[in-house]
C-alpha cells in the first residue's frame, strides 16, 4: 500500500512513517516544508502526482493556547487544510485517516467518552478539530476519524518530556489534579493506525493507551520512573492555580468501544509506555 503521511516531521508523523515502512508499505512522508496543506493547489498537485492508496493526516495546529489567540489560523489549518486533503483523497480513491483529539469534548462526563458521545468543545483548538472531522466525513466517504489524547513521544516537546526535563534539572514540578485524560505514546498509536488501515471498517475511533490519569498522577509516575520520591518531587495544584488562555476539559479520557468491537487488541497501559519512553529518551 502506498501511504502519504502529512506532518511527517512531527512527533506522530515520523512514527507513522516508520511503522508503515516496517510493515512493508510504501510510506511517503511530507513535512510542513514539503506541503502546505492550506494551499489547495499544492495539495491537489501532490495527491494527483503521488496517487496514494491512503493519506494519514497528522499535520495540524496543535498549540492549544495558540489556537485560542488565533482562531482564524486554527480553522484554516485544522479545518480548511483538512478539507483540501479530503477532497483530493476522494478524487483519487484514497482512504483518509484524520487524526483528531479528545478536546472535541467538554470534559464534564466523569466516566470519559466513547465514540458515540456527542462532541462539545470548549476551546478554539477543539472547535477547529471538530470542523476538520466533519469536513473529512463529508468530503471523503472512505475515512477513519481517529481521536487520541495527551500524546508523548520523540522529536517534540510534550508534557512527559517537559516534566522529566524539569525534574532532572530542578527536582520538583507542579501539576494539576483536576484534569484527567488518556496519555498515549506516539509509537503505540502509529502501530494502531497501521492496524486500522488494514481494515475497511470506516468511521470514528478512539485510539489511546489503556488507563487514565490526571496530570498530577502522570507527573508522579514520571518522578517515580526517574528514581525520585513523588511525594517530594510533585506538588499538586488546581487548574485555577495554573491559568491558561484556553480552557481545558476536566475529564477528556477516551474509551475505545468501537476499536475493541472490531476485535483489535487494546493498546498497553500508559504507565508501561511512559517508562519505555523515559528510558529510551535518557539514552
Buried (B, 14 or more C-beta within 10 A) or exposed (E): BBBBBBBBBBBBBBBBBBBBEEBEBEBBBBBBEEBBBBEBEBBBEBBEEBEBBBBBBBBBBBBBEBBBEBBEBBBBBBBBBBBBBBBBBBEBEBBBBBBBBBBBBBBEBEEBBBBEBEBBBBBBBBBBBBBBBBBBBEBBEBBBBBBBBBBBBBBBEBBBBEBBEBBEEEEEBBBBBBBBBBBBBBBBBBBBBBBBBEEEEBEBBBBBBBBBBBBBBBBBBBBBBBEBEBEEBBEBBEBEEBEEEBBBBBBBBBBBBBBEEBEBEEBBEBBBBBBBBBEEBEE
